[in-house]
Amino acid sequence: MSIQTAIRIRLANRPGELVKLTTKLAQAGINLESGSGIATGTEGILELLVSDTSQAERILREQGISFDESKVTLAWVPEKIGGLAEVIKPLSDAGINIDAFYLVRAEGNQNLVAIGTDNPEKADKLLSTPGGGR
């Protein structure tokens, strides 16, 4: 599998914040490849995979938007009942905590997902073994 750098962004939870951010990224030619977001209370958290991480981070700094880098492991999950449980069980067995999970793309009967953990290198090794990914 592979490990990629995601950007975990904190935005105010109010109308227009997401459109301002995504407009700035688009103006810089940065593609949003995947991500997830959720808001609670006055703050929203986005985690994005983008086509140019360093350029996106420059824009975030210029806009005064708080962010951190996060490492995610990409893994293939079969599109079947219990497919996700089957793939991530080795992480649980190894005591690895999952703190982010989102779809990157679907291909045929499999889904490529991004999995953020407290140990991305070990997660990548476990998800690259037979029975733990594609």
N, C-alpha and C positions, 0 to 999 in steps of 0.2 A: 504494500500500500504506500501511502506517502503522508508526510506531515506538511501542512501548509500554515502560513501565518494569517490569522484572522485579526480583524480590528474590532475590539469591543468598545462601543461608543455610548456615552451617557448624554442624553438630550432631555431638555425640558419637555414635559408631557403637556403640550398645548398646540393648538392648531397652527399649522404652517412650518413647524420646526423640521419635520422630515422632508417636506418639499424644498425648503431652503438648502438643506444639506445635499440632497440628491441632485438638485439643480447645479450646485457648485461642482460636484463630482463630475456630472455630465459635461459641463463647460470645459473641464480639464481633460476630457476624453477618457475618463475612468469608467470602466464597465463594472457593474455590480454583478458578480458571478453567482453569488448565493448569499443567503443569510437568514437571520431570524430576528425577531424583536418582540418585546413585550413591555407594557407600561403598567406601573402601579403607582398610585398617588401622583406626585408631582414630577416623577422622573421616568424616562423610558430608557431601556437598554437595547441596543442593536448589536448584533455580531455579524460582520460582513466579511466575505471573501471578495476581493476586488482585483482588477487586472493590474493595478500598479499601487502596491501598498505604500511605498515611500512617498509618492506624490499625494495619495489620499491623506496620509498623516500630515504632510505639509499643509494641506488645505484645512484640516481639522485644527492644527495649531494656529493658523492665521485667523480662523473663525472663533478661537477661544473655546473650542469644544473639547471636553475631557474624553480621553480614550486610553486604552491599554492594548498592547499586542497580546494575542492569545494563540497558542499552537493547537491545531486540530488535526486529527488523524482522519484520512479519508478511507472509507470501507464500503464494500459492496454488500448489500442486504437483499436476499432473495425476496421477491414479491409473493409471499405466501404467509399463511397463518403461522405465527410463531417464528418467522424469519428473523426479526430483530432480536428476540430473546436468545435465539440460537447463536447469533453473531456476537452479542455483547456478553454472554455468559462467561467466557474466559476472563473478561475484565473484572467482573464481579468476583470470580473465584480467586483472582490475584489481588483483590482488595483495592482495585483502581476505581476511583469515584468519577462518574460522568457529571460534568457541570454544564455541558452544552450539547445540543443535538439538532441537526437540521438537514433537510434534503438539499443536495447539490444538483442532481439530475436523475432522471429515470431513463433506463435503456432496456427495452424489451421487458423481461420479467425480473429485472433487478433495479435497485435504487442505490445510487452513490450517495452516501451520507457523510457529513462532517460530524465528528465526535470529539468534543473537548473534554479533556481529562486532567487529573492532577499528575499524570505521568505519561505524556504523549509518546515518548520514545518506547517505553515498555508496551503501551497500548498498541503502537504501530507493529511491534514484533508479534504480539499475540494475535492481532487481526490479520497478519500476513501469513499465519500458519494455516494448514488445511483445516477446514471447518470453521475458520474465523474470518470470513470475508469471501472473496470471489473464488 
